[in-house]
Amino acid sequence: MKNFLLSLVVMFSSYGIGHYFGGTWLAGLPTGLLGFMIAYFLSARSSMRKLEVITQEAMTLVQEGQSSQKPEMMLSSLDAGLTVFEKGLDLSKEQFLMAEVVHAQMGALLYQGASLVLQLKMQAEMERSRVEVTRQETKAKQYFTQARFHLEKAHSKDWVKTLIRNWQGIGMLAAMEFSEGKKTEAIARLAKCKSIAKEDPLFWGSYTWMLHQNNQKSDAMLAANEGLGHNSHHKGLQKMADAIANQKEIEPIHFGMMWYSVFPEQLTVNIAMKLQSQAPDDGSAPAMNRQQRRAMKKKGYNA
């Protein structure tokens, strides 16, 4: 890495200066170490600032689309943001961990893109347009494939999650594996995030749900209770624990729209309408106006 090599050059130069003026090789060690630390700190901070500029530019584009509340515009701005993020991959030549950070951000955005495409597919289903449904299904698969590529690049090593301290990307990978029938692998992948995600009820909900769906009822109950130990007042987790205890089906809708950011394929028209009826008008649920809701009711969908 460029920053590391540059710091080594500064270290040897500093060592030479300390050795020359101190008269012994021991005198050069403190100056060499100090030179390396200062050079590496300054160069790493410079690389981080470059990444911050790129991230801010990309997220500004993404947020412009999100403010429209229209999936098509949101998708277009998301693609524009991804193009900006691609510039950040060049920073991997300068600094350790830069590639993993950028891949994680790109993977998460692509996963969000797949979620938006699935919403467009849902609209096509409401309009009974089979051709459009097929087209959006194909497009969603492409987004999921690209998301997997970047997320696997970001989380190929277990130690990366400790430094990045973000479980959502790993959760997205686990969700894709689970939907493909790789349930044991998905659960094992998610279990590794306990130490960094213990304060997030969505993590415990996802972990509990996977265990429960894999017929590991006792483990699911333990996971729900462990999650409640860190998030004692969370309604969604409490509902999950109660459902498992009473041998009923789990209803993830109590986690709100955040649940469907990890499991976008579970979002249906009926669930979207329920979220609309329960959520405040703040963009926390898929946008659907009164006329659309009435049309859906006529077609047999219930809020």
DRENDO-1510 file (C-alpha; in Angstrom, 1 decimal, always signed):
<recs>
REC; n; res; u; v; w
REC; 1; MET; +0.0; +0.0; +0.0 .
REC; 2; LYS; +1.2; +3.5; -0.9 .
REC; 3; ASN; +0.8; +5.0; +2.5 .
REC; 4; PHE; +2.6; +2.1; +4.2 .
REC; 5; LEU; +5.5; +2.2; +1.8 .
REC; 6; LEU; +5.8; +6.0; +2.1 .
REC; 7; SER; +5.8; +5.7; +5.9 .
REC; 8; LEU; +8.6; +3.1; +5.7 .
REC; 9; VAL; +10.7; +5.5; +3.7 .
REC; 10; VAL; +10.1; +8.2; +6.3 .
REC; 11; MET; +11.0; +5.7; +9.1 .
REC; 12; PHE; +14.3; +4.8; +7.6 .
REC; 13; SER; +15.1; +8.4; +6.9 .
REC; 14; SER; +14.2; +9.3; +10.5 .
REC; 15; TYR; +16.2; +6.4; +11.8 .
REC; 16; GLY; +19.3; +7.6; +9.8 .
REC; 17; ILE; +19.0; +11.1; +11.2 .
REC; 18; GLY; +18.7; +9.8; +14.8 .
REC; 19; HIS; +21.6; +7.4; +14.3 .
REC; 20; TYR; +23.8; +10.2; +12.8 .
REC; 21; PHE; +23.2; +12.7; +15.6 .
REC; 22; GLY; +22.9; +10.2; +18.4 .
REC; 23; GLY; +26.1; +8.4; +17.5 .
REC; 24; THR; +24.6; +4.9; +18.1 .
REC; 25; TRP; +22.1; +2.6; +16.3 .
REC; 26; LEU; +19.9; +2.7; +19.5 .
REC; 27; ALA; +19.5; +6.5; +19.1 .
REC; 28; GLY; +17.9; +6.0; +15.7 .
REC; 29; LEU; +15.1; +3.7; +17.0 .
REC; 30; PRO; +12.9; +6.4; +18.7 .
REC; 31; THR; +13.1; +8.8; +15.8 .
REC; 32; GLY; +12.5; +6.1; +13.2 .
REC; 33; LEU; +9.4; +4.9; +15.1 .
REC; 34; LEU; +8.1; +8.4; +15.5 .
REC; 35; GLY; +8.7; +9.2; +11.9 .
REC; 36; PHE; +6.7; +6.1; +10.8 .
REC; 37; MET; +3.8; +6.9; +13.1 .
REC; 38; ILE; +3.5; +10.5; +12.1 .
REC; 39; ALA; +3.8; +9.7; +8.3 .
REC; 40; TYR; +1.3; +6.9; +8.5 .
REC; 41; PHE; -1.2; +8.9; +10.5 .
REC; 42; LEU; -1.1; +11.9; +8.1 .
REC; 43; SER; -1.2; +9.8; +4.9 .
REC; 44; ALA; -4.0; +7.6; +6.3 .
REC; 45; ARG; -6.0; +10.6; +7.3 .
REC; 46; SER; -5.6; +12.1; +3.8 .
REC; 47; SER; -6.9; +8.9; +2.3 .
REC; 48; MET; -9.9; +8.9; +4.7 .
REC; 49; ARG; -10.7; +12.5; +3.8 .
REC; 50; LYS; -10.7; +11.5; +0.1 .
REC; 51; LEU; -13.1; +8.7; +0.9 .
REC; 52; GLU; -15.4; +11.1; +2.9 .
REC; 53; VAL; -15.6; +13.4; -0.1 .
REC; 54; ILE; -16.6; +10.5; -2.4 .
REC; 55; THR; -19.1; +9.1; +0.1 .
REC; 56; GLN; -20.7; +12.5; +0.6 .
REC; 57; GLU; -21.0; +13.1; -3.1 .
REC; 58; ALA; -22.5; +9.6; -3.7 .
REC; 59; MET; -24.9; +9.8; -0.7 .
REC; 60; THR; -26.1; +13.3; -1.8 .
REC; 61; LEU; -27.2; +11.8; -5.1 .
REC; 62; VAL; -28.9; +8.8; -3.4 .
REC; 63; GLN; -30.7; +11.1; -1.0 .
REC; 64; GLU; -32.0; +13.3; -3.8 .
REC; 65; GLY; -33.7; +10.2; -5.3 .
REC; 66; GLN; -35.1; +9.1; -1.9 .
REC; 67; SER; -36.7; +12.4; -1.3 .
REC; 68; SER; -38.9; +11.8; -4.4 .
REC; 69; GLN; -40.4; +8.7; -2.9 .
REC; 70; LYS; -40.7; +7.2; -6.4 .
REC; 71; PRO; -38.9; +3.9; -6.9 .
REC; 72; GLU; -37.8; +4.7; -10.5 .
REC; 73; MET; -36.2; +8.0; -9.4 .
REC; 74; MET; -34.7; +6.4; -6.3 .
REC; 75; LEU; -33.2; +3.6; -8.5 .
REC; 76; SER; -31.7; +6.1; -11.0 .
REC; 77; SER; -30.1; +8.2; -8.2 .
REC; 78; LEU; -28.8; +5.0; -6.6 .
REC; 79; ASP; -27.1; +4.0; -9.8 .
REC; 80; ALA; -25.5; +7.5; -10.1 .
REC; 81; GLY; -24.2; +7.1; -6.5 .
REC; 82; LEU; -22.7; +3.7; -7.3 .
REC; 83; THR; -20.8; +5.3; -10.2 .
REC; 84; VAL; -19.3; +7.8; -7.8 .
REC; 85; PHE; -18.4; +5.1; -5.3 .
REC; 86; GLU; -16.4; +3.2; -8.0 .
REC; 87; LYS; -13.8; +6.0; -7.8 .
REC; 88; GLY; -13.3; +5.1; -4.2 .
REC; 89; LEU; -11.9; +1.6; -5.2 .
REC; 90; ASP; -8.8; +3.4; -6.4 .
REC; 91; LEU; -8.0; +4.4; -2.8 .
REC; 92; SER; -7.3; +0.7; -2.0 .
REC; 93; LYS; -3.9; +1.4; -3.6 .
REC; 94; GLU; -3.2; +4.0; -0.9 .
REC; 95; GLN; -4.6; +2.6; +2.3 .
REC; 96; PHE; -5.5; -0.7; +3.9 .
REC; 97; LEU; -9.2; -1.5; +4.4 .
REC; 98; MET; -10.3; +1.1; +1.9 .
REC; 99; ALA; -11.4; -1.6; -0.7 .
REC; 100; GLU; -13.4; -3.4; +2.0 .
REC; 101; VAL; -15.2; -0.2; +3.1 .
REC; 102; VAL; -16.1; +0.8; -0.4 .
REC; 103; HIS; -17.2; -2.7; -1.4 .
REC; 104; ALA; -19.4; -2.8; +1.7 .
REC; 105; GLN; -21.1; +0.5; +0.8 .
REC; 106; MET; -21.6; -0.5; -2.9 .
REC; 107; GLY; -23.0; -3.9; -1.9 .
REC; 108; ALA; -25.5; -2.3; +0.5 .
REC; 109; LEU; -26.6; +0.2; -2.2 .
REC; 110; LEU; -27.0; -2.6; -4.8 .
REC; 111; TYR; -29.0; -4.6; -2.3 .
REC; 112; GLN; -31.2; -1.6; -1.8 .
REC; 113; GLY; -31.5; -1.3; -5.6 .
REC; 114; ALA; -32.8; -4.9; -5.7 .
REC; 115; SER; -35.3; -4.0; -3.0 .
REC; 116; LEU; -36.5; -1.1; -5.1 .
REC; 117; VAL; -36.8; -3.3; -8.2 .
REC; 118; LEU; -38.9; -5.7; -6.2 .
REC; 119; GLN; -41.2; -2.8; -5.3 .
REC; 120; LEU; -41.6; -2.1; -9.0 .
REC; 121; LYS; -42.3; -5.7; -9.6 .
REC; 122; MET; -45.0; -5.5; -6.9 .
REC; 123; GLN; -46.6; -2.6; -8.7 .
REC; 124; ALA; -46.6; -4.6; -11.9 .
REC; 125; GLU; -48.3; -7.5; -10.0 .
REC; 126; MET; -51.0; -5.1; -8.9 .
REC; 127; GLU; -51.5; -4.0; -12.5 .
REC; 128; ARG; -51.6; -7.6; -13.6 .
REC; 129; SER; -48.7; -7.0; -16.1 .
REC; 130; ARG; -47.0; -10.4; -16.5 .
REC; 131; VAL; -44.4; -9.1; -18.9 .
REC; 132; GLU; -43.3; -6.3; -16.6 .
REC; 133; VAL; -43.3; -8.7; -13.6 .
REC; 134; THR; -40.8; -11.0; -15.5 .
REC; 135; ARG; -38.7; -8.0; -16.5 .
REC; 136; GLN; -38.4; -6.7; -13.0 .
REC; 137; GLU; -37.7; -10.2; -11.6 .
REC; 138; THR; -34.7; -10.5; -14.0 .
REC; 139; LYS; -33.5; -7.0; -13.1 .
REC; 140; ALA; -33.8; -7.8; -9.3 .
REC; 141; LYS; -31.7; -10.9; -9.8 .
REC; 142; GLN; -29.0; -8.8; -11.5 .
REC; 143; TYR; -28.9; -6.4; -8.6 .
REC; 144; PHE; -28.7; -9.2; -6.1 .
REC; 145; THR; -25.8; -10.8; -8.0 .
REC; 146; GLN; -23.9; -7.6; -8.1 .
REC; 147; ALA; -24.6; -6.9; -4.4 .
REC; 148; ARG; -23.3; -10.4; -3.5 .
REC; 149; PHE; -20.1; -9.8; -5.4 .
REC; 150; HIS; -19.3; -6.6; -3.5 .
REC; 151; LEU; -20.5; -7.8; -0.1 .
REC; 152; GLU; -18.4; -11.0; -0.4 .
REC; 153; LYS; -15.4; -8.8; -1.4 .
REC; 154; ALA; -16.1; -6.6; +1.7 .
REC; 155; HIS; -16.6; -9.5; +4.2 .
REC; 156; SER; -14.2; -12.2; +2.8 .
REC; 157; LYS; -12.2; -12.1; +6.1 .
REC; 158; ASP; -13.8; -12.3; +9.5 .
REC; 159; TRP; -11.5; -9.7; +11.1 .
REC; 160; VAL; -12.9; -7.0; +8.7 .
REC; 161; LYS; -16.2; -7.0; +10.6 .
REC; 162; THR; -14.4; -6.1; +13.8 .
REC; 163; LEU; -12.8; -3.1; +12.2 .
REC; 164; ILE; -15.9; -1.9; +10.2 .
REC; 165; ARG; -18.3; -2.8; +13.0 .
REC; 166; ASN; -21.3; -3.1; +10.7 .
REC; 167; TRP; -23.4; -6.3; +10.6 .
REC; 168; GLN; -25.9; -5.2; +7.9 .
REC; 169; GLY; -23.8; -6.2; +5.0 .
REC; 170; ILE; -23.2; -9.7; +6.5 .
REC; 171; GLY; -26.9; -9.9; +7.2 .
REC; 172; MET; -27.7; -9.2; +3.6 .
REC; 173; LEU; -25.3; -12.0; +2.5 .
REC; 174; ALA; -26.9; -14.3; +5.1 .
REC; 175; ALA; -30.4; -13.4; +3.8 .
REC; 176; MET; -29.4; -14.3; +0.3 .
REC; 177; GLU; -27.9; -17.6; +1.4 .
REC; 178; PHE; -31.0; -18.4; +3.4 .
REC; 179; SER; -33.4; -17.7; +0.5 .
REC; 180; GLU; -31.2; -20.1; -1.6 .
REC; 181; GLY; -31.7; -22.9; +0.9 .
REC; 182; LYS; -28.2; -22.6; +2.5 .
REC; 183; LYS; -29.8; -22.1; +5.9 .
REC; 184; THR; -27.1; -23.6; +8.1 .
REC; 185; GLU; -24.4; -21.5; +6.4 .
REC; 186; ALA; -26.6; -18.3; +6.7 .
REC; 187; ILE; -27.2; -18.9; +10.4 .
REC; 188; ALA; -23.5; -19.5; +11.0 .
REC; 189; ARG; -22.5; -16.4; +9.1 .
REC; 190; LEU; -25.0; -14.2; +11.1 .
REC; 191; ALA; -24.0; -15.8; +14.5 .
REC; 192; LYS; -20.5; -14.3; +14.1 .
REC; 193; CYS; -21.9; -10.8; +14.4 .
REC; 194; LYS; -23.2; -11.1; +17.9 .
REC; 195; SER; -20.4; -9.1; +19.4 .
REC; 196; ILE; -20.8; -6.1; +17.2 .
REC; 197; ALA; -24.6; -6.2; +16.8 .
REC; 198; LYS; -25.9; -7.0; +20.3 .
REC; 199; GLU; -27.5; -3.6; +20.7 .
REC; 200; ASP; -29.4; -3.8; +17.4 .
REC; 201; PRO; -32.9; -5.5; +17.7 .
REC; 202; LEU; -33.0; -6.0; +13.9 .
REC; 203; PHE; -30.0; -8.3; +14.2 .
REC; 204; TRP; -31.6; -10.4; +16.9 .
REC; 205; GLY; -34.9; -10.5; +15.0 .
REC; 206; SER; -33.1; -11.7; +11.8 .
REC; 207; TYR; -31.1; -14.3; +13.7 .
REC; 208; THR; -34.1; -15.5; +15.7 .
REC; 209; TRP; -36.3; -15.7; +12.5 .
REC; 210; MET; -33.7; -17.8; +10.7 .
REC; 211; LEU; -33.3; -20.2; +13.6 .
REC; 212; HIS; -37.1; -20.6; +13.8 .
REC; 213; GLN; -37.5; -21.1; +10.1 .
REC; 214; ASN; -34.8; -23.8; +10.2 .
REC; 215; ASN; -36.9; -25.6; +12.9 .
REC; 216; GLN; -34.4; -24.8; +15.6 .
REC; 217; LYS; -37.2; -23.7; +18.0 .
REC; 218; SER; -35.3; -23.9; +21.2 .
REC; 219; ASP; -32.3; -22.0; +19.8 .
REC; 220; ALA; -34.7; -19.4; +18.4 .
REC; 221; MET; -36.2; -18.9; +21.8 .
REC; 222; LEU; -32.8; -18.5; +23.4 .
REC; 223; ALA; -31.8; -16.0; +20.7 .
REC; 224; ALA; -35.0; -13.9; +21.2 .
REC; 225; ASN; -34.4; -13.8; +24.9 .
REC; 226; GLU; -30.8; -12.9; +24.5 .
REC; 227; GLY; -31.8; -10.1; +22.2 .
REC; 228; LEU; -34.4; -8.9; +24.7 .
REC; 229; GLY; -31.6; -8.9; +27.3 .
REC; 230; HIS; -30.0; -6.1; +25.3 .
REC; 231; ASN; -33.2; -4.5; +23.9 .
REC; 232; SER; -35.7; -5.1; +26.6 .
REC; 233; HIS; -38.4; -2.7; +25.4 .
REC; 234; HIS; -38.4; -3.6; +21.7 .
REC; 235; LYS; -41.9; -4.6; +20.6 .
REC; 236; GLY; -40.8; -6.7; +17.6 .
REC; 237; LEU; -38.5; -8.9; +19.6 .
REC; 238; GLN; -41.1; -9.3; +22.3 .
REC; 239; LYS; -43.7; -10.3; +19.8 .
REC; 240; MET; -41.3; -12.8; +18.3 .
REC; 241; ALA; -40.5; -14.3; +21.7 .
REC; 242; ASP; -44.3; -14.6; +22.5 .
REC; 243; ALA; -45.0; -16.2; +19.2 .
REC; 244; ILE; -42.3; -18.8; +19.7 .
REC; 245; ALA; -43.4; -19.5; +23.3 .
REC; 246; ASN; -47.0; -20.0; +22.1 .
REC; 247; GLN; -45.9; -22.1; +19.1 .
REC; 248; LYS; -47.3; -19.6; +16.6 .
REC; 249; GLU; -45.9; -18.2; +13.4 .
REC; 250; ILE; -43.6; -15.2; +13.7 .
REC; 251; GLU; -44.8; -11.9; +12.1 .
REC; 252; PRO; -41.7; -9.8; +11.3 .
REC; 253; ILE; -44.0; -6.9; +10.3 .
REC; 254; HIS; -43.6; -5.6; +13.9 .
REC; 255; PHE; -40.1; -4.6; +13.0 .
REC; 256; GLY; -41.5; -2.2; +10.4 .
REC; 257; MET; -39.9; -1.4; +7.0 .
REC; 258; MET; -36.4; -2.0; +8.4 .
REC; 259; TRP; -37.1; -5.7; +8.3 .
REC; 260; TYR; -37.7; -5.6; +4.6 .
REC; 261; SER; -34.4; -3.8; +4.0 .
REC; 262; VAL; -32.8; -7.1; +5.0 .
REC; 263; PHE; -35.5; -9.4; +3.6 .
REC; 264; PRO; -36.9; -7.4; +0.6 .
REC; 265; GLU; -38.4; -10.5; -1.0 .
REC; 266; GLN; -40.8; -10.9; +1.9 .
REC; 267; LEU; -42.6; -7.6; +1.2 .
REC; 268; THR; -46.0; -8.2; -0.4 .
REC; 269; VAL; -48.8; -5.9; -1.4 .
REC; 270; ASN; -50.8; -6.8; +1.7 .
REC; 271; ILE; -47.8; -6.1; +4.0 .
REC; 272; ALA; -47.1; -2.8; +2.2 .
REC; 273; MET; -50.7; -1.7; +2.8 .
REC; 274; LYS; -50.5; -2.7; +6.5 .
REC; 275; LEU; -47.3; -0.7; +6.8 .
REC; 276; GLN; -48.9; +2.2; +5.1 .
REC; 277; SER; -51.8; +2.1; +7.6 .
REC; 278; GLN; -49.6; +1.8; +10.6 .
REC; 279; ALA; -46.7; +4.1; +9.7 .
REC; 280; PRO; -46.5; +7.9; +10.0 .
REC; 281; ASP; -46.1; +9.9; +6.7 .
REC; 282; ASP; -42.3; +10.0; +6.9 .
REC; 283; GLY; -41.2; +7.7; +4.2 .
REC; 284; SER; -40.9; +4.7; +6.5 .
REC; 285; ALA; -43.2; +2.6; +4.4 .
REC; 286; PRO; -43.5; +2.1; +0.6 .
REC; 287; ALA; -45.4; +5.1; -0.8 .
REC; 288; MET; -49.0; +4.3; -1.8 .
REC; 289; ASN; -51.7; +7.0; -2.2 .
REC; 290; ARG; -55.3; +6.7; -1.2 .
REC; 291; GLN; -56.5; +6.0; -4.7 .
REC; 292; GLN; -54.0; +3.1; -5.1 .
REC; 293; ARG; -55.1; +1.7; -1.7 .
REC; 294; ARG; -58.7; +1.8; -2.8 .
REC; 295; ALA; -57.8; +0.1; -6.1 .
REC; 296; MET; -56.0; -2.6; -4.2 .
REC; 297; LYS; -58.9; -3.3; -2.0 .
REC; 298; LYS; -61.1; -3.7; -5.0 .
REC; 299; LYS; -58.7; -6.3; -6.3 .
REC; 300; GLY; -58.9; -8.3; -3.0 .
REC; 301; TYR; -55.9; -6.9; -1.1 .
REC; 302; ASN; -56.6; -6.0; +2.5 .
REC; 303; ALA; -54.8; -3.4; +4.6 .
</recs>
